[in-house]
Amino acid sequence: MFPLQRNRRLRNSSAIRLLVQENNISVTDFIVPLFVVEGKNIKEEITSMPNYYRFSLDLLVSEVKEIWDLGLRSVLIFVKVPESLKDNEGTEALNNSGLMQRAIRKIKEITPEMVVMTDVALDPYSSYGHDGIVENGYVVNDKTVAVLAKMSLSHAQAGADFVAPSDMMDGRIESIRLELEDAGFFNTGIMSYSAKYASAFYGPFRDALDSAPGFGDKKTYQMNPANRKEAISETLLDIQQGADIVMVKPGLAYLDIIRDLANETETPIAVYQVSGEYAMLKAAAEKGWLNHDEIMMEQLLAFKRAGASLIASYFAKDVAKLLK
Ligand code: PBG
């Protein structure tokens, strides 16, 4: 009781504030998303994601070195697949010399210690822009899962440390886990997008990969933003099926979900601060309406406070530079 307790005592100097600070942002919390394209000498800015780029493999080399030198230790690869290689079955996803598989090998060659994670979903490969195989206008579950399992194995064979299924099909974690075990890849991790919402925040990402759904939306597989309990059951199921890391996506609008999962499970929780979140801050900062670095750090800290231990973020390099 006042004046015995004066809460402001612990805020009285920067040193005291830091001593009692409950959460911190560290460069090793981050997963850096990478967009890879075919071709040579390509570094093209994504219009709706200022200062974020698509790289061809040759230019990816120096980018990955820079990421490593900044102290960042994990990347998450996405590929932009040429239109001519897209089909309904995602055939190209299983090509052992496909762009994804070459990107994995390349990064492992340059930075063998980098934790390489890979996106597992059919949308970049799908002529329909959906995360799975389409039959009669519906994304079918079990046939898709069979492809995702083979795709995961192909990534593991190329050297991926973690596969990251972002598709939200039922039962895919178990199928992927069994496929990897059968082939002897018992140390390949699975980071499951376990609570992934059908969100309008993914817009800029779909520009980046040219992967917007050709018809309809993703609401028959991604979660309804109105739901909270469902995130817990989705996530617990994925853990039972063999997920090593679970994920909430998007980030800022779903902090309650991160906290729910942190209370329900001991499995590490990742959060994906998605493209739309990045675009919003870049746009506001460009206009001079918000302070870029302060807002960036405040949002990231909120993820840690909510209970996330890993953060996939397009700000990863900005943060690493700021912390240096
Ligand atoms: C697709 C995928 C998406 C993102 C990651 N993987 C888009 C979608 O589900 O439509 C979004 C990432 C972002 O917006 O930054 N499997």
Boltz pocket constraint, residues with backbone or C-beta under 6 A from the ligand:
constraints:
  - pocket:
      binder: B
      contacts: [[A, 119], [A, 120], [A, 121], [A, 122], [A, 123], [A, 131], [A, 166], [A, 167], [A, 201], [A, 202], [A, 203], [A, 204], [A, 205], [A, 206], [A, 211], [A, 218], [A, 273], [A, 274], [A, 275], [A, 276]]
      max_distance: 6.0
